[in-house]
Structure formats: structure tokens, C-alpha cells
Amino acid sequence: MSADSLSVTLHATLTQRHKKYGRGIWLAAGLGVFLILVGLQAGSFAQSSFDMLQMLIKKITSQDLTQQQDIHWYIFSELRAPRMVMAICVGALLAMSGCAMQGLVRNPLADPGLIGISAGAAAAAATTLALVNHFPELEKAGQYLVAGSAFVGALLAVWIVLLVAKTPMGTAISSLILAGVAVNALAGTHIGAISYMANDDALRQITYWTMGSLGGIDWHKVSFVGALSVPAIGLFLHLRKSLNMLALGENEAQCMGLAVAKHKRLTLWLVAFSVALATALCGIIGFVGLVVPHIARTLFGADHQYLMPACGVLGGVLMLVADIISRTLFPPLEIPIGIVTSAVGAPFFLYLLAKGKAEHV
């Protein structure tokens, strides 16, 4: 086969692959739109598609709503719609962070929590919740203090891990993981001590926060997260080529012209920022960063060119499913969304471990 015919065949194969995976990503996005429509209707206060359409038409044409429609509109526009958007943003950030982390350490069992991000956020949030309950004058700004401290705590944990893992040759992945284990242990000890000394109200709030929830989400929080999510997602997509090169090995990537140390630092801080942002506002939502990249890798292969955007879309889809389940399984009770994702993710993680063990036998 000549070089020209080989080039034409390769180009045709890549084009076909691009179309195939592109259709798959658009299909997943279509599923997300369907889940948004379901989520807007689901819950302890059911709303039909016809009722929502009727209210939208009245709002667009500036007609007055009935008293009952006013209640329906408030539930639709102020309670369910913002949490649907937040679920998509948080799911995309967590899933893409997991994909980047697995690509960086070249381990499909890696998770953003591996380097202590969630643990650092939880330790800071637990401390702030205990202080807010002890000092009533802080109660008005309580939710902002908790979110801010969780964000700072997550970034501080990552800074400590990176400081410990730093070597003259750059960041050592093995040291990074071991330092993350140590930070997770220290944060767990700190949370245990705070929980032991906290009063009943603070203990209840700490427990609820660590379970993760989309309750209390409003458009102000959504606009804040959305404004920060867009550049973060753009950076994740920008890192696709470098993650593909790092998958071959750091030495090989260096020989191909990649500034390995720079891209490792950028990836780690981007993962830290994204997970810290999601955790600060919604609490700890586990296993999304582990489960979604595996599902996407099974459907779209290991090429980050397609894997990263697929993770973003599927992460939003998984969070929408988890949110619908959390609100509809035992109405009017709302289950913390972290429990739902963990109930799905933990068995899947055990399956991955068993599968990996069987492959090495």
C-alpha cells in the first residue's frame, strides 16, 4: 500500500470515528435534556408538562397567573430549575476532574479525592459550622462562610499535598498519592474531633453537609458557579492533547515537546479548583469522578479528545438522574444526593477492583 493510499485510509477512519463519537456525545446531551424535563416535573409536588407549558405561555405573553399557578411557577422557576442547572455544572466539573486525574496518574482507579480535596473542604466546613452554631451573630452569613471556608480548605489541602510531593525533578506521582492519603487521614481526625465537641445542631448540620445536597440552590449560586465553570471546562478541553501525551509516559511526553512539569501543575490545580468549587456549594458528592470516566471510557475509548467532553456530558446526566432519584424515591423526604451517588458508585468501585484482580490472575 502506498503512502498516499495509507494516508487517505487513515483520514477516512479518523473521520468516521469522529462522526461516530460525535453522535454519541450529542445523544447523551439529548438524554440530558430529557432528564431536565423529567426533573422539572418530578418531586413531592408533581407538575405536568401541559401545566408548565401553559405557565410559560402566560409568562411570555405577560398574562396574569392564577393563585395556584403562582405556586407552581415558584416551584418550577425558583426551586427546581436552578438545581437542575447546578446538577449539570457540578456533574460536569466532578466527572472531568476525575478524567483528568486518572489521565495524569495513569490509573483508572484514581479519584479527585485521592489528593485530599474533599477531605480538606469537609474539615474546613465542619469547623465553620461548629463556630457558626457557637456564635449566633454569624448565623446570617453562615452559608457563605461555610462555602468560602470549604473552598479555601480544599485548596489548602492540595497545596500541602503538592508541597510534600515536590521534588527537584517536578511533582512525584507516588509521593502525591501518599501525601493525599496522609492529608485525608488528618482531615478525618479533625472532623471527628469537631463532631465530638459540637452541639447537636452543629453535628446534624455537619453530617448533612458531608452527605452532599442540591437543596437550597438559588439562581445567585447558579450564576456564580456557572461563571466559573465555563472557563474551567474550557481548560479541561484544552488539556486533552497533553493528557494523551502523558498517557504514553512522562519521558515520552517530554521527548514529544510537552512541558510535563507545567502541565502536571496546571492539571492538578484545575482539578483542585473544580472539585473545591463543587464541594463548597453542594457538599461532598462522591464517586462521580470515578464512575463517569469509566462509563465514558467504555463507550468512547481512551482518547481524551472524545473522552473529556463525554465525561462532561455524562457527568451532568448522572447528576440529573441522582437528583431525580433523591427527590422522588421517598417523597416528601429528600435523600442527600451524595448517598445516591455513593450507593451507585461503591458497588461499581468494588466491581472494578474485582475485575482488575481477575485480569492479573
URKANOR-V419929 format. One line per field, one symbol per residue. ss: DSSP state (A for helix, B for strand, O for the rest). Layout:
ss=???
This chain:
ss=OOAAAAAAAAAAAAAAAAAAAAAAAAAAAAAAAAAAAAAAAOOOOOOOAAAAAAAAAAAAOOOOOOAAAAAAAAAAAAAAAAAAAAAAAAAAAAAAAAAAAAAAAOOOOOOAAAAOAAAAAAAAAAAAAAAAAAOAAAOOOAAAAAAAAAAAAAAAAAAAAAAAABBOOBBOAAAAAAAAAAAAAAAAAAAAAAAAAOOAAAAAAAAAAAAOOOOOOOAAAAAAAAAAAAAAAAAAAAOAAAAAAAOOOAAAAAAOOOOAAAAAAAAAAAAAAAAAAAAAAAOOOOOAAAAAAAAAAAAAOOOAAAAAAAAAAAAAAAAAAAAAAAAAOBOOBOOOAAAAAAAAAAAAAAAAAAAAAAAOO
